[in-house]
Amino acid sequence: MSYPFNEYKILRIIQTAFTALKSTGSAFDQTFAYLFDKLDLSDEERNAFKDVVINQKIQYHTTYSTISTTLPTIVCIMDQETVIEEMKPIGDVLGSETMEDGTDTEEYGNVMQGVYSINILAKQILLIRILGTFVRFILESYSAVHDDMPDLDINTDRFSPDAEFFPADVFHVHLIVRFRYVESWNEVYGPITKIYMDSCGADFWQNIMGGE
């Protein structure tokens, strides 16, 4: 279970799926057939998109400040993080911490909701629409088979309020992604406390609290 669920993991999910897709052979065409009708895209348009994926031309970023002139680019940024349930026993959520007799685990954590913005930028409007469809499909498929992204909700906004910051000749699709995830405190506090104790001595916390 990651702490916290962050932009890097979302981009890794997307990048891993695109990397896998390029080596699936006929499954690539089957995915196209599932997402797009033959009347939607010509063979030329399909091949142009497959070239982008197969030759790994997609760039991945977690900030707009590092975007280069190389396109297409997928940018993921966390917009908001909200506590849904605070300090809840989350044994069966974490899996291995569930007790055999059904009693509550000693593992506690927060159930969070994260809101993320994914902007897909390219110079061809058709390309960003195809990429947007695939990214949505990738995340929905991941959520369906993994338990760390429940209640996934994705909204598409082709007229993002960020539009004025992009070059005039760059098109973009804006995806708003919401889902729940768990932050397990014990996974984090144990290692961090050990770092402080090892580096600052056993009286570190006492000094912080104003003890003698």
N, C-alpha and C positions, 0 to 999 in steps of 0.2 A: 504494500500500500504506500503510495507516494505521499510525501508531505512537503509543501502542499501540492495539490494538483495544479500544474502550472502551464504556461504557454509552451515551454519546451517540450513537454510530454505530448501536447496536442499536435504540435508540428511534427514530432517524431512518429505519431500514429499515422498522420497524413503521408509523410515522406516514405515510411515503411511500406504503406499500401501501394503507393505509386511505384516504388522500387520492385515490389513483388509482382505488380501488374505487368511490367515490361517483359518478364520472363515466363509468362503463363501461356504464351502462344495463342491457341484458338480461344482460350478463356477471355482474352482481351476483347476479341470480336463478339463473344457471347455477352460480355458486360455492356458493350455498345448496343447490341441488339435489345438488351433489357432496358437500358436508359433512353435510347433514341430509336425512333422508327426510321426505316430506310428513306422515307420521304423527308425526314427532318434534316439529314446530313448527307451530302454527296460523298463519294469515295475519296475525292480530293480533300475534302474537309476532314474526313476521318483520318486519312493518312497524315495530314498536317498535325493533327492532335497527337496521334501515335508517335510521331517523330519527336514531339516535345517531351513525352513521357519516356520513350525508349532511350533517348539520348540524354536524359536527365538534365533538361534545360531549365527546370523550375528552381527558383531561388527561395530560401526560407529565412524569415527574419522575425524578431520579437520587438522591433522598434522601427519607426520610419526613418530614423537618422542614419541607418546603415544601408538604406536602399541605394543601389547603384542604377546605372542605366540599363543593366541587364534585366530583361523581362522574358517570360512572366515571373511574377513574384507573389508569394503568399506571406502575408504579415499577420501574426496572431498577437493580440494584446489583451491582458486582463482588464476589464472595465470595472468590475465590482465583485466583492466577496462578502457574503452575508451568512451569519450564523442562524441555522434553522433550529437545531437542538443543541444545547450546551451541556458539556460534560456528561454524556450519556454512556451507559454500559453498552459497548458495541461489539461484544464477543462474536456473535454469529456474522456480523458484517466483516470482521477480520478473518473469519474462518477458523484458523487453528486454535484460537483462544477460547472457543466454546467448550464448556465443561460437559463431560459425558452425562452427569446426573441432571443437567438442565439448569443448574444454578448460574447466577450472573458471574461473568468474568470480572477480573480486577482491572481489565483494560478499559480505559475511559477515553473519550475524545469528543470532538465537536462534529456534528453533521452540518456541512456547509453547502451553500449554493454559490456557484461561480458563474459569472457572466463574462463572456469573452467575445471580442470582436475579431473576425477574420476578414481581412481585405485581400482580394485577389486582383492583381493588376496586370494588364497586358495591353498591347497596342491594337489587338484585334478583338472586337466586341464579341464575336462568336466564340473565340477561344476562352475568354473569361466566363462566358455562360456555360460552356462545357466543363471547364475546371470547377466552377461553382457547383454544378450538378454532381460531379464526381466527389468533391470534398464533402458535400452533404451526405452522399451515399456512403462514403468511407466512415464518417463519424457515426451515422445511424447503424451501420453494420457492426462497428466496434461496440457500441452501446448494447446491442442486442445479445452479444456473446460474452461480455465482461461485466463484472458487478461493481466497477469503480466509476461508472458514469450513468447512474440511474436517472430517470425522469428527464431524459434529454429532450430539449426543445430547440429547434433551429428556425430562425426567421431570416428571410432574404430581403435586402434593401438595395436595389440597383441605383438608388440616388442617395448615397451616403452623405451625411452632413459634412464629412471630411473632404468632399470633392474639390473644394477650392484649393486644397493643399497639393493636389496632384497636377502634373503637367497636362496641358490642354489636349495633347494627343494620346493620353493614356486613359483607357477605359477601366472600370473596376466594378466588382460585385462585393457587397458588404454582407457578411453573414453574422447574425447575432446568435451566439450559442449559450444556452443555459443548461445546467445539470447539477445534481447533488453529488457530493463526495465526502469522505471521512478524513478528518485529521486526527490521527492517533497520538495523544500527548506522550504516552509512555515511550513510543518509538523515538521521540525527539528529545525529551527531557533527560532520559538516562544518559545518552552519549554526551549531550551538552554539559550536564552537571559534572560528568567525569572529566571533561576537558577543563572546566573551571577548577575543580578540586586538584587535578594534577598540576595545573599551572600556577594556581594561586594559593594553594594550601587548604587544609581542612577548615580553617577559621574564616574562609572567604565570605560565606553567607552571613556569619555572625558580624563581621565587620560592615557588611552592606547594611545590616539592620541596626547598626549603631551600638553593637555590643562592645564590651571591654576586650 
